[in-house]
Amino acid sequence: MSGPRWMMQNEAGLFWRAKGNGTQALACLRQALHSAPPQHRDLPLVNTANLLLHYGLHDKAHELLQQALQINRSE
């Protein structure tokens, strides 16, 4: 495994989402969020928000996107 563990967990979340396994995707993205350095937590937050939007959980997705913007407004 190369790269920080949180990045691998984030990528695994994207993989499982593409495969249609939202439960496993969410589990990986949660792990990424909890293990990412504070300045990089916007990435798993945005990816989790995208997953929640896919499942119609707009309010929770909006909350996560707001949190991501507090971390990084430039990307």
N, C-alpha and C positions, 0 to 999 in steps of 0.2 A: 504494500500500500504506500503510495507516495502522496505527499501533501498532508496538511493537518487533518486530523480525524473528523473535525466538524465539516470540512469541505467534502469529504467522502460521504458523510451521512447526508449532507444536502444533495449531493448528486444521486445518491441512492433513493432519496425521496422523489426526485424528478423521474428516475427510472421507473419506480413503482407506479407513479401517476400515469406515465406513458403506457404502462402495462395494464392499467385499469384497476389497480389494487389501491384504492384510496386509504384503506386502513393501514396498510404497510407504509404507504407514502407519508401519512401523517405521523406515524411512529418515528420514522427516520428524520423527518423535518423537526419534530420535537427534540430529538436527541441533538440534532445540529444546533438548534436554538440554544439549548442549555449548555452546550460545550463550546460554542463560538466565543471568541473574544468580544467584549462589549461593542467595540467599534465596527464589528462585522456582522452583528446580529440582524442587520437589515436584510441580508440575503435570505436566510431561512424564514424571516417574517414575511417577505414579499412572496416567496414560493408557497408558504402555508396559506397566505391570503388568496393566491390564485387557485389553490386547491379548494378552499372554502367557497369561493365564487362559483366554481364549477358545480358544487353541490347546493347552490342557492342560499348559502349562509352569508348574505350580503352585509349584515350589521357587524358580525364578528370579523369578516374580512376587512371592513372599513377600519375597525379598531386596530387591527394588525398593521394595516398600511399607514395609519397615523403614527404608530410606534416606530415603524421603519423610517418615516420622514423625520422623526425626532433624532434619529441616529445619523442619517445621511440624506441631505436635501439635494445633492448634486447628481445622483445617478438614478 
